[in-house]
């Protein structure tokens, strides 16, 4: 079976399973034979990636085209593996589970009950489990008791972030999420296109992420091989990120020798 046909079969089965009456009950013939193991709570923060460990036990005897269906993710979140079949719903091949991560966009907070099901190619549920995705903003460090005001000639150029209209910010965040998804799959050139569009709309996180795709140190951290860094582009987008209010941009510019 070709890759295209295999993907089509996977998505078609997920759609059939999601819409068929009674499909949410585990298949009687398989109930108890296999089990899913997931953490009860998956904690993370906005603008991050977090592992979503899913264990299928036992794997022996499962039909070749069985897959994991995940429902209940926030609509703006994405997975690093698999295929989106509806807002918040994904189909993930079993062989992709070891690298599965949730990509959490900027601005997302709260708790979501995520339902994880092992589904065969006919759409029957073989096992089911749940986890709570808890996205909480990291606590801000305590301010010093007597913080000194920066000197008039301070080299710090951190500016307050421009305020985007809600609709513009929502569109930019969706572009950023798609960029993160492509980055997670190793598609750097596609990720850059999404990040650049979001950065041009005024999203600081996207300008920072775009600059990182040209930064030798960040490419090494992401374990990207065979892609030539571009110091000029990295500085250009770090400077744009700084103008938009990204606090990390200043330190990265200093590391690159920028001013």
C-alpha positions, -999 to +999 in steps of 0.1 A: +000+000+000+014+034-009+020+061+016-009+082+001-033+053+003-022+044+038-028+080+050-062+081+033-072+048+050-061+062+084-080+094+081-111+077+066-112+052+094-109+080+120-138+099+104-159+068+103-152+060+139-159+096+150-193+097+133-207+062+135-234+055+161-222+035+190-186+038+180-175+052+214-180+018+231-150-006+230-156-035+207-168-065+227-145-089+210-114-069+219-123-054+253-098-063+279-073-077+255-054-045+250-049-014+272-037+022+268-015+037+294-014+075+297-006+100+325-037+112+343-025+148+339-002+164+313+011+197+326+026+224+303+027+262+297+017+284+268+041+286+238+057+253+245+059+216+235+052+188+258+055+150+254+023+131+253+034+096+263+010+069+252+017+032+257-003+004+240+000-029+258+004-055+243+013-045+208+014-081+196-016-092+176-029-057+167-041-052+132-015-035+110-037-004+104-047+002+140-041+037+151-046+062+179-075+087+178-072+117+201-102+140+208-106+170+230-075+190+223-079+228+222-086+238+186-055+260+185-032+232+198-015+208+174+003+175+175+038+169+162+028+136+145-003+123+128-031+141+109-058+165+120-093+151+112-114+178+129-108+207+152-092+192+183-092+157+169-062+138+154-053+104+141-018+091+150-001+060+136+012+036+163+048+039+151+046+077+157+038+075+194+074+076+207+079+111+193+044+125+199+043+160+214+015+185+219+024+219+205+008+246+227+004+281+212+010+314+228-021+326+248-036+292+255-045+285+291-069+262+310-077+225+312-090+202+286-101+165+289-084+146+262-098+113+251-074+088+236-087+057+218-071+028+201-090+022+169-088-005+143-092+001+106-129-008+108-135+021+132-141-001+164-126+012+196-103-015+212-093+005+243-097+040+256-081+063+282-082+100+292-057+126+303-062+162+313-041+187+294-034+215+319-019+247+305-009+272+331+012+303+327+045+300+344+048+319+376+067+352+372+098+356+393+096+377+423+106+413+417+137+426+437+129+446+468+145+477+453+149+474+416+171+502+402+158+522+373+177+516+341+202+543+333+192+568+306+218+554+281+209+518+288+215+496+258+184+476+265+159+481+237+131+460+250+099+477+240+063+472+250+046+448+226+022+464+202-014+455+209-029+435+181-066+435+174-082+402+187-090+390+152-055+398+139-039+381+169-061+350+164-051+347+128-014+352+137-016+326+164-031+301+139-002+308+115+023+304+144+008+270+154+011+258+118+047+269+118+054+250+150+037+219+135+060+221+104+090+227+126+082+197+147+081+176+115+115+190+104+100+211+075+121+242+082+113+260+050+076+255+054+078+266+090+096+298+080+067+308+057+042+305+085+064+323+111+072+351+087+035+358+079+027+358+116+057+380+124+047+405+098+013+406+114+030+417+146+034+384+167+067+386+186+069+349+192+068+342+155+096+367+148+117+350+175+109+315+161+118+326+126+151+341+137+159+308+154+157+289+122+186+310+109+206+309+142+234+283+143+230+277+181+193+273+179+195+250+149+220+228+169+196+228+198+168+216+176+191+190+161+186+203+126+213+189+102+223+200+067+208+235+069+232+265+066+227+292+092+223+328+081+237+354+106+222+383+088+186+369+087+189+358+123+199+393+134+172+409+113+143+388+128+157+389+163+157+427+160+121+426+148+112+403+177+128+428+201+108+456+186+076+436+191+085+430+228+101+395+229+124+396+260+146+367+248+156+386+216+180+410+234+201+382+248+203+363+215+213+395+197+241+400+222+252+364+216+253+370+179+272+403+183+243+425+176+236+459+192 
